[in-house]
Amino acid sequence: MIAIPIAASTKHDALRDLERAEKMADCIEIRLDLLPREAWVPLLRRKRKPSIVALRPERQGGSFQGEEISRTHLLEEALGYDPDFIDVEWDTPPHLIGSLLRKKGASTRVIVSYHNFAETPHDLRTILKKMASWDGNILKVVTLANDFVDNVRILRLLEGRAEKTIAFCMGSFGLPSRILTLRAGGYLTFGALEEGKESAPGQIPARDLKGIYRAHQIHRGTRVFGVIGNPVSHSVSPNIHNAAFAAVGYDAVYVPFQVRDFGNLIHDLASIGVEGFSVTIPHKERIIPVLGNVDEKSRRMGAVNTVYRQSGEWFGTNTDVYGAWKALQAACRDLQEKRWTILGAGGVARAIAAGAEMYGQPKSLTVLGRTRKRLDHFLADFRKISSCPIGGVVIGEADFGKILEETDILVNGTPVGMVPEVDENLIPSDLLRPRHLVFDTIYNPMETRLLREARKQGCRTVSGFQMFLHQGAAQFERWTGKNAPLALMEQTARGCLQGEETDN
Ligand SMILES: NC(=O)c1ccc[n+]([C@@H]2O[C@H](COP(=O)([O-])OP(=O)(O)OC[C@H]3O[C@@H](n4cnc5c(N)ncnc54)[C@H](OP(=O)(O)O)[C@@H]3O)[C@@H](O)[C@H]2O)c1
């Protein structure tokens, strides 16, 4: 079930929002503490969708500031309209809970709720046990996630529970639990009516919960995939993979996992049913020692962007090399004997350097990194896999004029120029010449400042967009064993990225 909270500053806005929410929601939460008094009765009278009534006090993250006794009286008044659910905070004084229970009609069910806006405490089961001692029909535990692992703890709380329970995490780290709670047996999840109408941190629009993640169709058998990164909120991968799953009739969901500390990452992901995931910035190198099996090429290049599980074991591989090759090939058939310059010494730069040999024997490679330490690490790893002449230059000490004179293909493998810093560019554009092929691996925006300026200088340009599509399609095929619906993935990604550009 998807519930949409109604919170507005005028009666008119509240009624308008309610009408819109009823079209999307299975259930409406009437947040009395976030509504003007004159809106209460019209909202409580309306019975088009099941309703939850809450008058949240400040200590539980709400806006109600009065005494508990007056809060109880106001809730009793609301009970006169026979809502389907009434939400009562677990720390409400027992005699007031008793009074509310006596006043409610037979059709009103009680949600006993616990909110924690600071953390996901370790003693969740003890808290749940205490809450169960109240005479409630449904228990609700909502906590703040401070890292990915908090999602795991809250979802595992639902394991084996016969009682109806609502459980998920708030905050940007908590997004996976908002989506996966229904798969884990949670009674409902909340979605905002739209951006800006969130009643709690990290609440995503109900339109995205249904449209992108199909949260209302998720069940225990739905397979789980996702992307680990930090941050991940700008990733378009959930849009393209979820659209592709739906198009080929594959019962799966792809979720963004914001991960800061690895901890027991692989075990934790498996414990919530994850079968495969993409790896993005900044975890492509870090993931390797965590995996049991990494194919030889990816291990030697030192970067994994795709992880899958087979017979209980985790495997890592890299589809960036293939994606970049498809993108470059479409722009230039002859990649033989070129002089490559790569900006960045991270995961993507490693994939491009390792792939350069696959694309066509490079004449030379120059890598520009921010720090000597990471650069030296990169060069040492590359020399293990290739005899191609390679040199490393620290960006701050680089003579770009000389470097570009000796470059045929220039690749940006740094996030410089990516949203939101779209006006950034590491390369002085007056040094670019029409003979340069310029490839920016960034796909958001689809044309970076580097590419725009390179195009104006008469260079051939390649956007990271095609690389993104092809690496994603290869991941999809690896996970599902089905052909990726590439045209649909492209259309979906273009829709998201162009929409974002218009929004900006
Ligand atoms: N099109 C695609 O399919 C695709 C796929 C993956 C990634 N990408 C793009 O590639 C970019 C890098 O991803 P990644 O996974 O390789 O990340 P990563 O492993 O974190 O590497 C990023 C590299 O860029 C350097 N860097 C970061 N900020 C910089 C700055 N302000 N100036 C100079 N260098 C800077 C980093 O330097 P330090 O070592 O000093 O941190 C590091 O060497 C992403 O932002 C993304 O846009 C595209």
The ligand as an SDF file (V2000), in Angstrom:
LIG
                    3D

 48 52  0  0  0  0  0  0  0  0999 V2000
   29.3700    7.3090  -19.1890 N   0  0  0  0  0  0  0  0  0  0  0  0
   29.4670    6.3410  -18.3250 C   0  0  0  0  0  0  0  0  0  0  0  0
   28.9400    5.2540  -18.4900 O   0  0  0  0  0  0  0  0  0  0  0  0
   30.2530    6.5560  -17.0740 C   0  0  0  0  0  0  0  0  0  0  0  0
   30.4850    5.4790  -16.2280 C   0  0  0  0  0  0  0  0  0  0  0  0
   31.1840    5.7060  -15.0660 C   0  0  0  0  0  0  0  0  0  0  0  0
   31.6620    6.9620  -14.7650 C   0  0  0  0  0  0  0  0  0  0  0  0
   31.4330    7.9860  -15.6170 N   0  0  0  0  0  0  0  0  0  0  0  0
   31.9690    9.3480  -15.3390 C   0  0  0  0  0  0  0  0  0  0  0  0
   33.3000    9.2610  -14.8880 O   0  0  0  0  0  0  0  0  0  0  0  0
   33.4820   10.0960  -13.7710 C   0  0  0  0  0  0  0  0  0  0  0  0
   34.5050    9.4630  -12.8260 C   0  0  0  0  0  0  0  0  0  0  0  0
   33.9920    8.2620  -12.3070 O   0  0  0  0  0  0  0  0  0  0  0  0
   34.9330    7.2030  -11.5760 P   0  0  0  0  0  0  0  0  0  0  0  0
   34.0850    6.0600  -11.2160 O   0  0  0  0  0  0  0  0  0  0  0  0
   36.1540    6.9880  -12.3580 O   0  0  0  0  0  0  0  0  0  0  0  0
   35.2920    8.0230  -10.2330 O   0  0  0  0  0  0  0  0  0  0  0  0
   36.5790    7.8810   -9.3120 P   0  0  0  0  0  0  0  0  0  0  0  0
   37.0450    6.4710   -9.2880 O   0  0  0  0  0  0  0  0  0  0  0  0
   36.2760    8.5580   -8.0370 O   0  0  0  0  0  0  0  0  0  0  0  0
   37.6980    8.7420  -10.0930 O   0  0  0  0  0  0  0  0  0  0  0  0
   37.5560   10.1140  -10.3240 C   0  0  0  0  0  0  0  0  0  0  0  0
   38.8940   10.6870  -10.7410 C   0  0  0  0  0  0  0  0  0  0  0  0
   38.7090   12.0660  -11.0150 O   0  0  0  0  0  0  0  0  0  0  0  0
   39.5880   12.8330  -10.1990 C   0  0  0  0  0  0  0  0  0  0  0  0
   38.9840   14.0920   -9.8260 N   0  0  0  0  0  0  0  0  0  0  0  0
   37.8980   14.2830   -9.0640 C   0  0  0  0  0  0  0  0  0  0  0  0
   37.6220   15.5880   -8.9470 N   0  0  0  0  0  0  0  0  0  0  0  0
   38.5970   16.2430   -9.6240 C   0  0  0  0  0  0  0  0  0  0  0  0
   38.8900   17.6190   -9.8400 C   0  0  0  0  0  0  0  0  0  0  0  0
   38.1190   18.5770   -9.3430 N   0  0  0  0  0  0  0  0  0  0  0  0
   39.9660   17.9120  -10.5950 N   0  0  0  0  0  0  0  0  0  0  0  0
   40.7380   16.9550  -11.1070 C   0  0  0  0  0  0  0  0  0  0  0  0
   40.5150   15.6280  -10.9300 N   0  0  0  0  0  0  0  0  0  0  0  0
   39.4510   15.2850  -10.2010 C   0  0  0  0  0  0  0  0  0  0  0  0
   39.8600   11.9860   -8.9880 C   0  0  0  0  0  0  0  0  0  0  0  0
   41.0340   12.4180   -8.3810 O   0  0  0  0  0  0  0  0  0  0  0  0
   41.4850   11.8650   -6.9330 P   0  0  0  0  0  0  0  0  0  0  0  0
   42.1190   10.5640   -7.2190 O   0  0  0  0  0  0  0  0  0  0  0  0
   42.4210   12.8910   -6.4410 O   0  0  0  0  0  0  0  0  0  0  0  0
   40.2300   11.7750   -6.1150 O   0  0  0  0  0  0  0  0  0  0  0  0
   39.9480   10.6060   -9.6450 C   0  0  0  0  0  0  0  0  0  0  0  0
   41.2160   10.4180  -10.1980 O   0  0  0  0  0  0  0  0  0  0  0  0
   32.1010   10.2250  -13.1270 C   0  0  0  0  0  0  0  0  0  0  0  0
   31.9410   11.4850  -12.5900 O   0  0  0  0  0  0  0  0  0  0  0  0
   31.1330    9.9790  -14.2610 C   0  0  0  0  0  0  0  0  0  0  0  0
   30.6200   11.1880  -14.7400 O   0  0  0  0  0  0  0  0  0  0  0  0
   30.7430    7.7890  -16.7610 C   0  0  0  0  0  0  0  0  0  0  0  0
  1  2  1  0
  2  3  2  0
  2  4  1  0
  4  5  1  0
  4 48  2  0
  5  6  2  0
  6  7  1  0
  7  8  2  0
  8  9  1  0
  8 48  1  0
  9 10  1  0
  9 46  1  0
 10 11  1  0
 11 12  1  0
 11 44  1  0
 12 13  1  0
 13 14  1  0
 14 15  2  0
 14 16  1  0
 14 17  1  0
 17 18  1  0
 18 19  2  0
 18 20  1  0
 18 21  1  0
 21 22  1  0
 22 23  1  0
 23 24  1  0
 23 42  1  0
 24 25  1  0
 25 26  1  0
 25 36  1  0
 26 27  1  0
 26 35  1  0
 27 28  2  0
 28 29  1  0
 29 30  1  0
 29 35  2  0
 30 31  1  0
 30 32  2  0
 32 33  1  0
 33 34  2  0
 34 35  1  0
 36 37  1  0
 36 42  1  0
 37 38  1  0
 38 39  2  0
 38 40  1  0
 38 41  1  0
 42 43  1  0
 44 45  1  0
 44 46  1  0
 46 47  1  0
M  CHG  2   8   1  16  -1
M  END
$$$$
